[in-house]
């Protein structure tokens, strides 16, 4: 009866926990791990032009649309008194700024925040075969010659495209006819498209931005997109290399100029960008906020950042407790106190594992010898505990000072150990030492350290921390597992060793 | 390998800690009856009420300034035992063999002065040895002059009997023999040896040394351990069976000492008895408890239960023979 009750409770908790989790993951699109979606880029386009006399100005600027590998989640326009209209849809989306009386140097900004989502690869329409370009002589025969050459050196569409790119970079007469005396990327890209279209291969020029952290005054680069019959291939027209690098943001799906200004001189576009990693959670929050505001209002992600970082640690405690249950009741490690290993593991987070263990052993060993000395003074229990606590604090200060003098900075982090916990450990260890012998005391001490190390190693996984903060409902599943372990009546692994004498088949 | 060992232990009916806690202690031992076993003063009180013999209580101390009353309690008593009322696993028990002019000689041969004694009692009163570190009381009681039957197989101290009582049936037992390592105490955690006892006959089996090694020779005296008859065995079983009613606990460890003159005396009860008794007997506890389960409430009085348990032991605790 009781077992059935427990099983139902466990089932209900697991279903609620996983249900919420799956809903947030699948429907709200919360990313499963921080590293995949943590890449957030803020790209700012500065649109500038000038006008010496006051007069009407209209600037039309192409906006990015469905760039592969990214998702747009925020856009801002900084227009300074200009009227703003968004025109077109999808690939032809443009921002149109207009002002009746503009004068002098003008600068407008468009800021877009994107996050990396490699799974986001929007389908591009499959094109028909392009018409062969109609050209006058001598361009027509020059192009024929180039196409023939590329065709001879290629085996399929991909190698044909690569060949076309290589040829377009050449300096011989036939190429110069198209690209001019001083080759410029736009003309080169245009020639590549001409060669490809002559072979009736669907191809187009696109413009993309190479993302690099803190890059300023960046410009759009031309890329070639070729359809090989089943999928689109991207080519770098400068090197002929295939594939779009991960940090390339497709801004425009055509080779046309991104900025067109009427009524002003010297239009310029320059891009600056910034990379942020902490924004992964904000991204998830933003997306859910947009689609399901109710649910997100009750999310930890809505708390102030400081509280959030506190919770990202607090949420690890139940996981640590679960590990303690596992280590004690299933493995059978004996530790000081029930949740001491969790607290020690928390301290390890600051000191790093190896340093943490060394410092812990150092402080406890020193404290223990002081405790044995105090034992000879015949002190009452509470004053003795207080004395040990005082000595522990002094020892910690000493360790910090000495290691600092020696230039070992990690020694400073000793201050992060919970000193009351250490004083209690020393007290318990010394009683155990006297009553059950050093072997038992050291065994439990090692058990505590091993448990703390295991818990620490799980706690520091960034994926774990992220996962619990974004999906705190999974703690219900942890709770269900803890409840289930509460009815675990099997042997502890250490008991298999303890009762080995009885394993001889029984009577 | 783990699977095989697991299966073998399961086949032998070996009880693990998780099993003991979840399937025996939790359902059979109501929490409200724990104080009876956790507080040794209360145990003694109840035992006297139920006519179970116990070592005589010389007095009890509750506050540090009562320590001066100690002299009055032990006047004219050559030896005595100082014991925290809530001590667990034998912690804090001080066995004094003899006292002379404010000097005390312990069972382990250590010599203590007044200040040492006072310190020990103060520590015990402030809860150093009690569960949870709560303030405690200290009892001063009769030191058992143990039966000479164990002289050859124990190193000083008091050897005692541990009898596991399941729903009133004594199902498994061992004698715990102090060693030099255990400082004269009969606690397995402190290095004492445990030797199983045949419930039917009261004959000892080979002992278990610390580290769970089966050993038929006492490490300090070199004498053989198995094949010794426990005196007053029937009486000891009867006492253990009565502790079921006394404590109201269905799964109980009963610790009994054998006094040379007074016979078996109840030392203490344990609501969470250890599992090493299985190694001492080379048998699993679960195998034995399961043999009693089909019996239901057939035996009512302690005497009937002892008779049934001995009968069962003679048949090797096989359930099919019980009905």
Interface residues (C-beta under 8 A of the other chain):
Chain A: X329 X332 X378 X380 X381 X382 X431 X435 X436 X437 X440 X486 X487 X488 X489 X490 X491 X492 X493 X495 X496 X498 X499 X500 X501 X502 X503 X504 X505 X506 X507
Chain B: X2 X5 X6 X8 X9 X10 X11 X12 X13 X14 X16 X17 X18 X19 X22 X23 X91 X92 X115 X118 X119 X122 X123 X126 X127 X128 X129 X133 X189 X190 X191 X208 X212 X214 X275 X278 X279 X282 X283 X284 X287 X316
